[in-house]
Amino acid sequence: MNGPMTTRRAVLAAGALMLGGCAGTSPADTRAARQAIAPGGTLRAAINFGNPILAKRGAGNQPQGVSVDLAREAAKRLDLPIELVQFDSAGNVVEALKAGRVDLAFVAIDPVRGADMDYTAPYVIIEGAYLVRSGSALQRNDEVDRAGTRVVVGRGSAYDLFLTRELKSATLVRAPTSPAVTDMFMTQNLDVAAGVKQQLEADARRVGGVRLLPGRFMVIEQSMGVPKGRAAAQAWLSGFIEEMKRSGFVAAALERHAIEGAAVAPLRAG
């Protein structure tokens, strides 16, 4: 008897909280959003140093980057204290969110992860690329998936999840984190390294004797994620992230942190 009415109230509440991401938030909506997003009273935001587009360690080893800026802005609007919980891989971030050790994550959208978390629309789009030795016979991305080719990727990363589905003949080798991929590629004499294009470009300058294959093998949509079932939290953050894109906040953060090769994701339709 109460099922349809209860569902309708939940949908209306989520819709009201979505508006809370916008400028005209009422105090009641803000209180409800705080409880939905950070039920413990502190916004515990996962910061992943495995993706240099999102975050890196700055002066005094302090976290900085577009994800850090977004986390702090969300906490400010919600009038919440914030704890930046630091990780070196996306896989560890996802496990922490599933285990309830963090409230908010900055992760690439992927159907496997979607079983345990709910996403906002993307705020940044980045590219996945392949790195090979200068003398490699490989010239194009579509040549990588061949028998005998060993591709190293960060365990649990968006690239790991994507290539696990897509590669039919090549063999995946998993490094413990994405920043460790190129060093493992070099020391174990593997054939291909896969990861964030900007990370691989920096690695190429560092190690020498390598080159990136032209173009990209995938597009990665970076979003905010919350534990599965927190519909009100997802709704508020979805409104928040659209405003951050619309207002130029995300673009300014990318420029401030000197991030090249990443684009602000399009605004959500409607």
Contacts in CASP RR format, 6 or more apart in sequence:
PFRMAT RR
TARGET T0000
AUTHOR 0000-0000-0000
METHOD contacts of the structure
MODEL  1
MNGPMTTRRAVLAAGALMLGGCAGTSPADTRAARQAIAPGGTLRAAINFG
NPILAKRGAGNQPQGVSVDLAREAAKRLDLPIELVQFDSAGNVVEALKAG
RVDLAFVAIDPVRGADMDYTAPYVIIEGAYLVRSGSALQRNDEVDRAGTR
VVVGRGSAYDLFLTRELKSATLVRAPTSPAVTDMFMTQNLDVAAGVKQQL
EADARRVGGVRLLPGRFMVIEQSMGVPKGRAAAQAWLSGFIEEMKRSGFV
AAALERHAIEGAAVAPLRAG
10 231 0 8 1.000
13 32 0 8 1.000
13 232 0 8 1.000
14 231 0 8 1.000
14 232 0 8 1.000
14 234 0 8 1.000
14 235 0 8 1.000
15 235 0 8 1.000
16 29 0 8 1.000
16 32 0 8 1.000
17 29 0 8 1.000
17 32 0 8 1.000
17 33 0 8 1.000
17 36 0 8 1.000
17 232 0 8 1.000
17 233 0 8 1.000
17 235 0 8 1.000
17 236 0 8 1.000
18 235 0 8 1.000
18 236 0 8 1.000
18 238 0 8 1.000
18 239 0 8 1.000
19 25 0 8 1.000
19 29 0 8 1.000
19 239 0 8 1.000
20 26 0 8 1.000
20 29 0 8 1.000
20 30 0 8 1.000
20 33 0 8 1.000
20 236 0 8 1.000
20 239 0 8 1.000
20 240 0 8 1.000
21 33 0 8 1.000
21 77 0 8 1.000
21 236 0 8 1.000
21 237 0 8 1.000
21 239 0 8 1.000
21 240 0 8 1.000
21 243 0 8 1.000
22 239 0 8 1.000
22 243 0 8 1.000
23 243 0 8 1.000
25 33 0 8 1.000
25 77 0 8 1.000
30 77 0 8 1.000
30 78 0 8 1.000
30 79 0 8 1.000
32 232 0 8 1.000
33 78 0 8 1.000
33 232 0 8 1.000
33 233 0 8 1.000
33 236 0 8 1.000
34 41 0 8 1.000
34 78 0 8 1.000
34 79 0 8 1.000
34 80 0 8 1.000
36 230 0 8 1.000
36 232 0 8 1.000
36 233 0 8 1.000
36 236 0 8 1.000
37 43 0 8 1.000
37 74 0 8 1.000
37 78 0 8 1.000
37 80 0 8 1.000
37 103 0 8 1.000
37 104 0 8 1.000
37 226 0 8 1.000
37 230 0 8 1.000
37 233 0 8 1.000
37 236 0 8 1.000
37 237 0 8 1.000
38 44 0 8 1.000
38 78 0 8 1.000
38 80 0 8 1.000
38 103 0 8 1.000
39 103 0 8 1.000
40 103 0 8 1.000
41 80 0 8 1.000
41 81 0 8 1.000
42 80 0 8 1.000
42 81 0 8 1.000
42 82 0 8 1.000
42 83 0 8 1.000
43 71 0 8 1.000
43 74 0 8 1.000
43 75 0 8 1.000
43 78 0 8 1.000
43 80 0 8 1.000
43 81 0 8 1.000
43 82 0 8 1.000
43 83 0 8 1.000
43 103 0 8 1.000
43 104 0 8 1.000
44 82 0 8 1.000
44 83 0 8 1.000
44 85 0 8 1.000
44 101 0 8 1.000
44 102 0 8 1.000
44 103 0 8 1.000
44 104 0 8 1.000
45 67 0 8 1.000
45 71 0 8 1.000
45 74 0 8 1.000
45 75 0 8 1.000
45 82 0 8 1.000
45 83 0 8 1.000
45 84 0 8 1.000
45 85 0 8 1.000
45 102 0 8 1.000
45 103 0 8 1.000
45 104 0 8 1.000
45 105 0 8 1.000
45 106 0 8 1.000
46 85 0 8 1.000
46 87 0 8 1.000
46 93 0 8 1.000
46 96 0 8 1.000
46 97 0 8 1.000
46 102 0 8 1.000
46 104 0 8 1.000
46 105 0 8 1.000
46 106 0 8 1.000
47 54 0 8 1.000
47 55 0 8 1.000
47 63 0 8 1.000
47 67 0 8 1.000
47 68 0 8 1.000
47 71 0 8 1.000
47 84 0 8 1.000
47 85 0 8 1.000
47 86 0 8 1.000
47 87 0 8 1.000
47 106 0 8 1.000
48 54 0 8 1.000
48 55 0 8 1.000
48 67 0 8 1.000
48 87 0 8 1.000
48 88 0 8 1.000
48 89 0 8 1.000
48 90 0 8 1.000
48 93 0 8 1.000
48 105 0 8 1.000
48 106 0 8 1.000
48 107 0 8 1.000
49 55 0 8 1.000
49 56 0 8 1.000
49 57 0 8 1.000
49 63 0 8 1.000
49 86 0 8 1.000
49 87 0 8 1.000
49 88 0 8 1.000
49 179 0 8 1.000
50 87 0 8 1.000
50 88 0 8 1.000
50 89 0 8 1.000
50 90 0 8 1.000
50 177 0 8 1.000
50 178 0 8 1.000
50 179 0 8 1.000
50 199 0 8 1.000
51 90 0 8 1.000
51 126 0 8 1.000
51 178 0 8 1.000
51 196 0 8 1.000
51 199 0 8 1.000
51 222 0 8 1.000
52 196 0 8 1.000
52 198 0 8 1.000
52 199 0 8 1.000
52 202 0 8 1.000
53 66 0 8 1.000
53 124 0 8 1.000
53 126 0 8 1.000
53 196 0 8 1.000
53 198 0 8 1.000
53 222 0 8 1.000
53 259 0 8 1.000
53 262 0 8 1.000
54 65 0 8 1.000
54 66 0 8 1.000
54 67 0 8 1.000
54 106 0 8 1.000
54 124 0 8 1.000
54 222 0 8 1.000
55 63 0 8 1.000
55 64 0 8 1.000
55 65 0 8 1.000
55 66 0 8 1.000
55 67 0 8 1.000
55 68 0 8 1.000
55 106 0 8 1.000
56 63 0 8 1.000
56 64 0 8 1.000
56 65 0 8 1.000
56 257 0 8 1.000
57 63 0 8 1.000
57 64 0 8 1.000
58 64 0 8 1.000
63 84 0 8 1.000
63 86 0 8 1.000
64 257 0 8 1.000
65 253 0 8 1.000
65 257 0 8 1.000
65 259 0 8 1.000
66 123 0 8 1.000
66 124 0 8 1.000
66 250 0 8 1.000
66 253 0 8 1.000
66 254 0 8 1.000
66 257 0 8 1.000
66 259 0 8 1.000
67 106 0 8 1.000
68 84 0 8 1.000
69 249 0 8 1.000
69 253 0 8 1.000
69 256 0 8 1.000
70 106 0 8 1.000
70 123 0 8 1.000
70 224 0 8 1.000
70 241 0 8 1.000
70 244 0 8 1.000
70 249 0 8 1.000
70 250 0 8 1.000
70 253 0 8 1.000
71 82 0 8 1.000
71 84 0 8 1.000
71 104 0 8 1.000
71 106 0 8 1.000
72 82 0 8 1.000
73 244 0 8 1.000
73 249 0 8 1.000
74 104 0 8 1.000
74 237 0 8 1.000
74 240 0 8 1.000
75 81 0 8 1.000
75 82 0 8 1.000
77 240 0 8 1.000
85 96 0 8 1.000
85 101 0 8 1.000
85 102 0 8 1.000
87 93 0 8 1.000
87 96 0 8 1.000
88 177 0 8 1.000
88 179 0 8 1.000
89 154 0 8 1.000
89 155 0 8 1.000
89 156 0 8 1.000
89 157 0 8 1.000
89 176 0 8 1.000
89 177 0 8 1.000
89 178 0 8 1.000
90 107 0 8 1.000
90 108 0 8 1.000
90 156 0 8 1.000
90 157 0 8 1.000
90 158 0 8 1.000
90 178 0 8 1.000
91 155 0 8 1.000
91 156 0 8 1.000
91 157 0 8 1.000
93 102 0 8 1.000
93 105 0 8 1.000
93 106 0 8 1.000
93 107 0 8 1.000
94 105 0 8 1.000
94 107 0 8 1.000
94 113 0 8 1.000
94 116 0 8 1.000
94 117 0 8 1.000
94 156 0 8 1.000
96 102 0 8 1.000
96 105 0 8 1.000
97 105 0 8 1.000
97 116 0 8 1.000
97 117 0 8 1.000
97 225 0 8 1.000
97 226 0 8 1.000
97 227 0 8 1.000
98 116 0 8 1.000
98 117 0 8 1.000
98 227 0 8 1.000
100 227 0 8 1.000
103 226 0 8 1.000
103 227 0 8 1.000
103 233 0 8 1.000
104 224 0 8 1.000
104 225 0 8 1.000
104 226 0 8 1.000
104 237 0 8 1.000
105 117 0 8 1.000
105 224 0 8 1.000
105 225 0 8 1.000
105 226 0 8 1.000
106 222 0 8 1.000
106 223 0 8 1.000
106 224 0 8 1.000
106 225 0 8 1.000
107 113 0 8 1.000
107 117 0 8 1.000
107 119 0 8 1.000
107 158 0 8 1.000
107 222 0 8 1.000
107 223 0 8 1.000
107 225 0 8 1.000
108 157 0 8 1.000
108 158 0 8 1.000
108 220 0 8 1.000
108 221 0 8 1.000
108 222 0 8 1.000
108 223 0 8 1.000
109 119 0 8 1.000
109 122 0 8 1.000
109 221 0 8 1.000
109 222 0 8 1.000
109 223 0 8 1.000
110 158 0 8 1.000
110 161 0 8 1.000
110 162 0 8 1.000
112 161 0 8 1.000
113 161 0 8 1.000
114 228 0 8 1.000
115 228 0 8 1.000
116 227 0 8 1.000
116 228 0 8 1.000
117 225 0 8 1.000
117 226 0 8 1.000
117 227 0 8 1.000
117 228 0 8 1.000
118 225 0 8 1.000
118 226 0 8 1.000
118 227 0 8 1.000
118 228 0 8 1.000
118 229 0 8 1.000
118 230 0 8 1.000
118 231 0 8 1.000
118 233 0 8 1.000
118 234 0 8 1.000
119 223 0 8 1.000
119 224 0 8 1.000
119 225 0 8 1.000
119 234 0 8 1.000
120 223 0 8 1.000
120 224 0 8 1.000
120 225 0 8 1.000
120 234 0 8 1.000
120 237 0 8 1.000
120 238 0 8 1.000
120 239 0 8 1.000
120 240 0 8 1.000
120 241 0 8 1.000
121 223 0 8 1.000
121 238 0 8 1.000
121 241 0 8 1.000
121 242 0 8 1.000
121 265 0 8 1.000
121 268 0 8 1.000
122 221 0 8 1.000
122 222 0 8 1.000
122 223 0 8 1.000
122 265 0 8 1.000
123 222 0 8 1.000
123 223 0 8 1.000
123 224 0 8 1.000
123 241 0 8 1.000
123 244 0 8 1.000
123 245 0 8 1.000
123 250 0 8 1.000
123 264 0 8 1.000
123 265 0 8 1.000
124 221 0 8 1.000
124 222 0 8 1.000
124 250 0 8 1.000
124 254 0 8 1.000
124 262 0 8 1.000
124 263 0 8 1.000
124 264 0 8 1.000
124 265 0 8 1.000
125 219 0 8 1.000
125 220 0 8 1.000
125 221 0 8 1.000
125 222 0 8 1.000
125 262 0 8 1.000
125 263 0 8 1.000
125 264 0 8 1.000
125 265 0 8 1.000
126 196 0 8 1.000
126 197 0 8 1.000
126 198 0 8 1.000
126 219 0 8 1.000
126 220 0 8 1.000
126 222 0 8 1.000
126 261 0 8 1.000
126 262 0 8 1.000
126 263 0 8 1.000
127 196 0 8 1.000
127 197 0 8 1.000
127 215 0 8 1.000
127 216 0 8 1.000
127 218 0 8 1.000
127 219 0 8 1.000
127 220 0 8 1.000
127 261 0 8 1.000
128 159 0 8 1.000
128 194 0 8 1.000
128 195 0 8 1.000
128 196 0 8 1.000
128 197 0 8 1.000
128 216 0 8 1.000
128 217 0 8 1.000
128 218 0 8 1.000
128 219 0 8 1.000
128 220 0 8 1.000
129 194 0 8 1.000
129 195 0 8 1.000
129 196 0 8 1.000
129 197 0 8 1.000
129 200 0 8 1.000
129 212 0 8 1.000
129 213 0 8 1.000
129 215 0 8 1.000
129 216 0 8 1.000
129 217 0 8 1.000
130 138 0 8 1.000
130 141 0 8 1.000
130 144 0 8 1.000
130 151 0 8 1.000
130 192 0 8 1.000
130 193 0 8 1.000
130 194 0 8 1.000
130 195 0 8 1.000
130 200 0 8 1.000
130 212 0 8 1.000
130 213 0 8 1.000
130 217 0 8 1.000
131 182 0 8 1.000
131 185 0 8 1.000
131 192 0 8 1.000
131 193 0 8 1.000
131 194 0 8 1.000
131 195 0 8 1.000
131 200 0 8 1.000
131 203 0 8 1.000
131 204 0 8 1.000
131 210 0 8 1.000
131 211 0 8 1.000
131 212 0 8 1.000
131 213 0 8 1.000
132 138 0 8 1.000
132 191 0 8 1.000
132 192 0 8 1.000
132 193 0 8 1.000
132 210 0 8 1.000
132 211 0 8 1.000
132 212 0 8 1.000
132 213 0 8 1.000
133 209 0 8 1.000
133 210 0 8 1.000
133 211 0 8 1.000
134 208 0 8 1.000
134 209 0 8 1.000
134 210 0 8 1.000
134 211 0 8 1.000
136 191 0 8 1.000
136 211 0 8 1.000
138 144 0 8 1.000
138 149 0 8 1.000
138 191 0 8 1.000
138 192 0 8 1.000
138 213 0 8 1.000
139 213 0 8 1.000
140 213 0 8 1.000
140 214 0 8 1.000
141 213 0 8 1.000
141 214 0 8 1.000
141 215 0 8 1.000
141 216 0 8 1.000
141 217 0 8 1.000
144 151 0 8 1.000
144 167 0 8 1.000
144 170 0 8 1.000
144 192 0 8 1.000
144 213 0 8 1.000
144 217 0 8 1.000
145 166 0 8 1.000
145 167 0 8 1.000
145 168 0 8 1.000
145 169 0 8 1.000
145 170 0 8 1.000
146 169 0 8 1.000
146 170 0 8 1.000
147 169 0 8 1.000
147 170 0 8 1.000
148 169 0 8 1.000
148 170 0 8 1.000
148 171 0 8 1.000
148 191 0 8 1.000
149 169 0 8 1.000
149 170 0 8 1.000
149 171 0 8 1.000
149 191 0 8 1.000
149 192 0 8 1.000
150 170 0 8 1.000
150 171 0 8 1.000
150 173 0 8 1.000
150 190 0 8 1.000
150 191 0 8 1.000
150 192 0 8 1.000
151 163 0 8 1.000
151 167 0 8 1.000
151 170 0 8 1.000
151 171 0 8 1.000
151 172 0 8 1.000
151 173 0 8 1.000
151 190 0 8 1.000
151 191 0 8 1.000
151 192 0 8 1.000
151 193 0 8 1.000
151 194 0 8 1.000
152 172 0 8 1.000
152 173 0 8 1.000
152 174 0 8 1.000
152 175 0 8 1.000
152 181 0 8 1.000
152 184 0 8 1.000
152 185 0 8 1.000
152 188 0 8 1.000
152 190 0 8 1.000
152 192 0 8 1.000
152 193 0 8 1.000
152 194 0 8 1.000
153 159 0 8 1.000
153 160 0 8 1.000
153 163 0 8 1.000
153 172 0 8 1.000
153 173 0 8 1.000
153 174 0 8 1.000
153 175 0 8 1.000
153 178 0 8 1.000
153 181 0 8 1.000
153 193 0 8 1.000
153 194 0 8 1.000
153 195 0 8 1.000
154 160 0 8 1.000
154 174 0 8 1.000
154 175 0 8 1.000
154 176 0 8 1.000
154 177 0 8 1.000
154 178 0 8 1.000
154 180 0 8 1.000
154 181 0 8 1.000
154 195 0 8 1.000
155 174 0 8 1.000
155 175 0 8 1.000
155 176 0 8 1.000
155 177 0 8 1.000
156 174 0 8 1.000
157 178 0 8 1.000
157 195 0 8 1.000
158 218 0 8 1.000
158 220 0 8 1.000
159 178 0 8 1.000
159 194 0 8 1.000
159 195 0 8 1.000
159 218 0 8 1.000
159 220 0 8 1.000
160 172 0 8 1.000
160 174 0 8 1.000
162 218 0 8 1.000
163 172 0 8 1.000
163 194 0 8 1.000
164 172 0 8 1.000
170 192 0 8 1.000
173 184 0 8 1.000
173 188 0 8 1.000
173 190 0 8 1.000
175 181 0 8 1.000
175 184 0 8 1.000
178 195 0 8 1.000
178 196 0 8 1.000
178 199 0 8 1.000
179 199 0 8 1.000
181 193 0 8 1.000
181 194 0 8 1.000
181 195 0 8 1.000
181 199 0 8 1.000
181 203 0 8 1.000
182 193 0 8 1.000
182 199 0 8 1.000
182 200 0 8 1.000
182 203 0 8 1.000
182 206 0 8 1.000
182 207 0 8 1.000
182 210 0 8 1.000
183 207 0 8 1.000
184 190 0 8 1.000
184 193 0 8 1.000
185 192 0 8 1.000
185 193 0 8 1.000
186 207 0 8 1.000
193 200 0 8 1.000
193 203 0 8 1.000
194 217 0 8 1.000
196 220 0 8 1.000
197 212 0 8 1.000
197 216 0 8 1.000
197 261 0 8 1.000
198 259 0 8 1.000
198 260 0 8 1.000
198 261 0 8 1.000
198 262 0 8 1.000
200 212 0 8 1.000
201 212 0 8 1.000
203 210 0 8 1.000
204 210 0 8 1.000
204 211 0 8 1.000
204 212 0 8 1.000
221 265 0 8 1.000
222 265 0 8 1.000
223 241 0 8 1.000
224 237 0 8 1.000
224 241 0 8 1.000
225 234 0 8 1.000
225 237 0 8 1.000
226 233 0 8 1.000
226 234 0 8 1.000
226 237 0 8 1.000
238 268 0 8 1.000
242 267 0 8 1.000
242 268 0 8 1.000
243 249 0 8 1.000
244 250 0 8 1.000
245 251 0 8 1.000
245 264 0 8 1.000
245 265 0 8 1.000
245 267 0 8 1.000
246 267 0 8 1.000
248 264 0 8 1.000
250 264 0 8 1.000
251 264 0 8 1.000
254 262 0 8 1.000
254 264 0 8 1.000
END
